Amino acid sequence: MNKKSATIYDISKKLNVSVATVSRALNNHPRISQATKDLVNKTAKEMNYKQNNLAKALKSGETKNVGIIVPFVNTNFFSSVIRGIEEELSPFGYHVIICQSHEDVNIEKRHLNTLLNAQVDGIFMSVSRTTIDTAHIRNILDTTNTPIIFFDRKKDISGISTVTIDDYRGGYMATEHLIKEGYKNICHFSGDLNLEIYQNRLNGYKQALKDHHFQVKEENIIMTGSSIEEGIEAIKKLWDRKSVPDAIFSASDFAALGACQELKKRKIKIPQEVAVIGFSNEPFTQFMELPISSVDQTPVMMGKMAGQVFLESVKENGSGISTEKKVVLAPQLYIRKSSRRK
């Protein structure tokens, strides 16, 4: 049988002090002596006292909980962003509630409602690829004071702060690296162009080609998802054509991995015949037999910066001032064997 939790009235009776004294001691009130605080806390522990967090939240207006919505948690990128947010907020007493949208806008909507009903102090989110209409997000801004911070995948909504990397610059750097290695016919696996991050990576690819006097060939831009299987299928489609590329810049590491697997299966040498470079710098890229070049998104730093933006918004709300912030982090290019010809 579970031991029944005590109340502050039980503690008050046992110590022969007022209920107000017990309450203040438990809440670390400056007017209560350290000796009394220690005695009350010791007695509370012995009597199996559990503080009513809901009542505390109603009184303070804070639950010390924040929500995080990501498409999936089983990638290094999103799990690392979550780690960064948690590391930044934990010292301030915050706890995180993690939700997965599974790339479904309807699930995303349900999670937002659940988090709002839980009265979280803020919401961090990376939108799903099926999030086209953003009315459900705008409605939160119109009807609540709950701050929303977009990270990585964002929508341009006034009043919402964002933390991203410069995806355009990352796409440019990856493509320029391939050009400088001597590759002439560079193909791009674009990812889902409903998402702004993939549009920006594509635009960086195109601009790098133009700046180095290469023609942008639309047939070299292949719409893919972000999975190994779609990388494999993209290679099969390309090799059904007469003109095959000598380099591939993939907007996803997983699609890049699929490309490498299919090229190896076809006995095509990497990087001698075809170079491959990905995006995200997932851990597997550096530990493979043939390490894959990739653009790093500094996900832990992205999470920490998102956490800082949230903490600043909390301070601003207290002062009655609210400022929309746009934080753009610099990408880092890691060059490995899969694209190093020279």
C-alpha positions in Angstrom: 0.0 0.0 0.0 1.3 3.5 -0.9 2.2 5.8 1.9 -0.2 8.7 2.0 1.3 12.1 1.2 1.3 14.7 4.0 0.0 18.2 3.7 1.4 21.5 4.9 -1.2 21.3 7.7 0.3 18.0 8.9 3.8 19.4 8.9 2.5 22.6 10.7 0.9 20.4 13.4 3.9 18.2 13.9 6.4 21.1 14.2 3.9 23.4 16.1 4.4 26.3 13.7 2.0 28.2 11.6 0.9 27.0 8.1 2.3 30.2 6.7 5.7 29.5 8.1 5.7 26.0 6.6 4.6 27.4 3.2 7.3 30.1 3.3 10.0 27.7 4.3 9.2 25.3 1.5 9.3 28.1 -1.0 12.6 29.4 0.3 11.2 32.7 1.6 14.0 35.1 2.6 12.4 36.1 5.9 12.5 32.5 7.1 15.8 31.4 8.9 17.9 28.7 7.3 17.5 26.6 10.4 13.7 26.7 10.1 13.9 26.0 6.3 16.1 22.9 7.0 13.8 21.6 9.7 10.7 22.0 7.6 12.3 20.4 4.5 13.6 17.5 6.6 10.2 16.9 8.2 8.4 17.3 4.8 10.7 14.6 3.3 10.1 12.3 6.3 6.3 12.7 6.1 6.3 12.1 2.3 5.1 15.6 1.5 4.7 16.3 -2.2 4.3 19.9 -3.3 1.2 20.7 -5.4 2.9 21.9 -8.6 -0.5 22.8 -10.2 -1.5 25.0 -7.3 2.0 26.6 -7.4 1.7 27.2 -11.1 -1.7 28.8 -10.7 -0.3 31.1 -8.1 2.9 32.1 -9.9 1.5 32.0 -13.5 4.4 29.6 -14.5 4.4 25.9 -14.9 8.1 25.7 -15.6 7.3 23.4 -18.5 8.0 24.0 -22.2 6.9 22.0 -25.2 9.0 20.9 -28.1 7.5 19.7 -31.3 9.7 18.0 -33.9 8.9 15.8 -36.9 10.9 12.9 -35.4 13.3 12.4 -32.5 15.2 9.5 -34.0 17.7 11.7 -35.9 20.8 13.1 -34.4 19.8 16.6 -35.6 16.5 16.9 -33.7 17.7 15.0 -30.7 20.7 17.3 -30.4 18.5 20.4 -30.7 16.4 19.1 -27.9 19.5 18.5 -25.9 20.6 22.1 -26.4 17.2 23.5 -25.4 17.2 21.3 -22.3 20.8 22.2 -21.3 20.0 25.9 -21.6 16.7 25.9 -19.7 17.4 23.3 -17.0 19.5 25.6 -14.8 16.4 27.9 -14.6 14.1 25.1 -13.4 12.4 24.3 -16.7 11.3 20.8 -17.9 10.6 19.8 -21.5 7.7 18.0 -23.0 8.7 16.4 -26.3 6.1 15.7 -29.1 6.6 14.2 -32.5 4.4 15.4 -35.5 5.5 12.5 -37.7 5.4 15.0 -40.6 1.6 15.3 -40.2 0.0 18.7 -39.7 -3.0 17.2 -38.0 -0.9 15.6 -35.3 1.0 18.9 -35.0 -2.3 20.7 -34.3 -3.2 18.1 -31.6 0.1 18.5 -29.9 -0.2 22.3 -29.9 -3.6 22.0 -28.2 -2.3 19.5 -25.7 0.6 21.7 -24.8 -1.6 24.8 -24.4 -4.0 22.8 -22.2 -1.0 21.8 -20.1 -0.3 25.6 -19.8 3.3 25.3 -20.9 5.3 28.5 -20.6 6.5 28.3 -24.2 6.6 26.2 -27.3 9.6 25.4 -29.5 8.7 23.8 -32.9 10.1 22.7 -36.2 7.1 22.5 -38.6 6.1 19.4 -40.4 6.5 19.2 -44.2 2.7 19.0 -44.5 2.3 22.4 -42.7 1.2 24.7 -45.5 -1.7 26.6 -43.9 -0.4 28.2 -40.6 -3.8 29.3 -39.2 -3.5 27.0 -36.2 -0.2 28.6 -35.3 -1.4 32.2 -35.9 -4.4 31.5 -33.7 -2.1 30.9 -30.7 -0.5 34.3 -31.2 -4.0 35.9 -31.4 -5.5 34.2 -28.4 -2.7 33.5 -25.9 0.5 35.0 -24.5 2.4 31.7 -25.0 5.7 32.5 -26.8 6.5 30.3 -29.9 10.1 29.8 -31.2 10.7 28.2 -34.5 13.9 26.4 -35.1 15.3 24.9 -38.3 12.0 24.5 -40.2 10.1 27.8 -39.9 7.3 29.7 -41.4 7.4 33.5 -41.8 4.8 34.6 -39.2 5.0 38.0 -37.6 5.6 37.8 -33.8 7.4 34.5 -33.8 11.1 34.4 -33.2 13.3 32.0 -35.2 16.6 30.2 -34.9 18.0 28.7 -38.1 21.2 28.2 -39.9 22.1 29.9 -43.2 20.8 27.1 -45.4 21.5 29.2 -48.5 25.1 29.6 -47.5 25.4 25.9 -46.7 24.1 24.9 -50.2 26.5 27.4 -51.8 29.5 26.1 -49.8 28.8 22.4 -50.7 28.4 23.1 -54.4 31.4 25.4 -54.6 33.5 22.7 -52.9 32.5 20.2 -55.6 33.3 22.8 -58.3 36.8 23.4 -56.8 37.4 19.7 -56.7 37.0 19.7 -60.5 33.5 18.2 -60.9 31.6 19.6 -63.9 28.1 18.0 -63.9 26.7 18.4 -60.4 23.3 17.0 -59.5 21.2 18.2 -56.6 18.8 16.0 -54.4 16.6 18.8 -53.3 14.4 17.5 -50.5 10.8 18.6 -50.0 10.6 22.1 -51.5 7.4 22.8 -49.5 9.9 23.6 -46.7 11.9 26.8 -46.8 15.2 25.2 -45.7 15.3 23.0 -48.8 14.4 26.0 -51.0 17.3 27.9 -49.6 19.7 25.0 -50.1 18.6 24.7 -53.7 19.0 28.4 -54.2 22.6 28.2 -52.8 23.4 25.4 -55.2 22.1 27.3 -58.2 23.9 30.5 -57.3 27.2 28.7 -56.8 26.9 27.2 -60.3 26.1 30.6 -61.8 29.0 32.3 -60.0 31.4 29.8 -61.4 29.9 30.0 -64.9 28.1 26.7 -64.9 24.7 26.2 -66.5 21.9 25.4 -64.1 20.2 22.3 -65.6 16.7 21.6 -64.3 17.1 17.9 -65.1 19.9 17.8 -62.6 17.6 18.9 -59.8 15.9 15.8 -58.4 13.0 16.0 -56.0 13.7 13.6 -53.1 12.6 13.1 -49.6 15.1 12.7 -46.7 15.4 8.9 -46.5 17.9 6.3 -47.6 15.3 4.7 -49.8 14.7 7.9 -51.7 18.4 8.4 -52.3 18.6 4.9 -53.8 15.6 5.6 -56.1 17.1 8.9 -57.2 20.3 7.2 -58.4 18.3 4.6 -60.2 16.4 7.4 -62.1 19.6 9.2 -62.9 21.4 6.1 -64.3 18.4 5.4 -66.6 19.4 8.6 -68.4 22.3 8.9 -70.9 23.9 11.9 -69.2 24.8 10.9 -65.6 26.4 13.4 -63.1 29.9 13.3 -61.8 28.9 14.7 -58.4 25.8 14.8 -56.1 25.0 17.4 -53.5 22.1 16.0 -51.4 20.1 18.3 -49.1 19.8 15.3 -46.7 22.5 13.0 -45.3 20.1 10.1 -45.4 19.5 10.5 -49.1 23.2 10.9 -49.6 23.8 7.6 -47.8 21.2 5.9 -50.1 23.0 7.4 -53.1 26.4 5.9 -51.9 24.8 2.5 -51.3 23.3 2.4 -54.8 26.5 3.7 -56.4 28.6 1.1 -54.6 26.1 -1.6 -55.7 26.6 -0.5 -59.3 30.4 -0.6 -58.8 30.8 3.1 -59.4 33.8 4.5 -57.6 33.3 7.3 -55.1 34.8 10.0 -55.4 36.8 9.1 -58.5 33.8 8.7 -60.8 31.0 10.4 -58.7 31.4 12.6 -55.6 28.7 12.7 -52.9 28.1 15.4 -50.3 25.2 15.6 -47.8 23.7 18.0 -45.3 23.3 17.8 -41.5 26.5 16.0 -40.6 24.7 13.0 -39.0 27.2 10.9 -36.9 27.2 8.0 -39.4 28.7 10.3 -42.1 32.1 10.3 -40.4 32.2 6.6 -39.2 31.5 4.9 -42.5 34.1 2.9 -44.5 33.9 5.8 -46.9 33.2 8.9 -44.8 30.6 11.3 -46.4 31.3 15.0 -46.7 28.5 17.1 -45.1 27.3 20.5 -44.0 27.0 20.7 -40.3 23.9 22.5 -38.8 25.4 23.0 -35.3 22.2 21.5 -33.7 23.2 21.8 -30.0 24.1 25.4 -30.5 20.8 25.9 -32.3 19.0 24.5 -29.3 20.9 26.6 -26.9 20.2 29.8 -28.9 16.5 28.9 -29.1 16.6 28.5 -25.3 18.2 31.9 -24.9 15.6 33.5 -27.1 12.9 32.0 -25.0 14.4 33.2 -21.7 14.7 36.7 -23.2 11.0 36.6 -24.2 10.1 35.6 -20.6 11.9 38.7 -19.3 10.3 40.9 -22.0 6.8 39.7 -21.2 7.4 40.7 -17.6 8.3 44.2 -18.7 5.4 44.4 -21.2 7.8 44.6 -24.1 8.0 41.9 -26.9 10.6 41.8 -29.6 10.7 39.3 -32.5 14.2 37.8 -32.9 15.8 36.3 -36.0 18.9 34.3 -35.2 20.9 32.8 -38.1 23.8 30.5 -37.4 26.7 29.9 -39.7 26.9 26.4 -41.3 30.2 24.4 -41.2 31.4 22.3 -44.1 33.2 19.0 -43.2 35.1 17.6 -46.2 35.7 13.9 -46.2 36.7 11.1 -48.7 33.3 11.0 -50.5 34.1 14.3 -52.3 37.8 14.9 -52.0 39.2 14.2 -55.5 42.3 16.3 -55.4 
